[in-house]
Amino acid sequence: MRDLFLPLKVSATGLEAQKIRLNTIASNLANINSTRTPQGGPYRRKDVLFMSYIYDSTAIGVDIKEIIEDQRPFRVVFDPSHPDADKEGYVKYPNINPMEEMVNLISASRAYEANLTMINSYKEMFLRTLDLLKI
């Protein structure tokens, strides 16, 4: 017999993955002007890599493969009065594009909502099936 809750388990993996993606995007936006980190240098943008996996030999789930640092170059601004300016007066800012982050935020939010909608629809369908069996 198939697992009746398998669709819920699969959508739950999507919810968890998108939650981590949303938190990563929020961290990027919060550090948009962080020019100094404990590791040294400006904050480096982070991105989430997903991977799919077979769940119970019939369904595909989503997992986080890793959270990687974006290797694009830092944004350099001339500001000799900044405490983190180099000898020439340039400051390195994080390699974060706020427009890109907002697009990613909308995408992750919609994916999260889609998984939540699927869970709620399945739950409603399951409860209606139980009601039919009561008769």
HUZI-V394986 format. One record per run of one state. SS is the DSSP state (H for helix, E for strand, C for the rest). FROM is the first residue (numbers start at 1). TO is the last residue. Records with the same first field share a line. If there is no record, write none. Layout:
# HUZI-V394986
SS: FROM-TO, FROM-TO
This chain:
# HUZI-V394986
C: 1-5, 31-45, 56-58, 70-74, 79-89, 94-97, 135-135
H: 6-30, 98-134
E: 46-55, 59-69, 75-78, 90-93
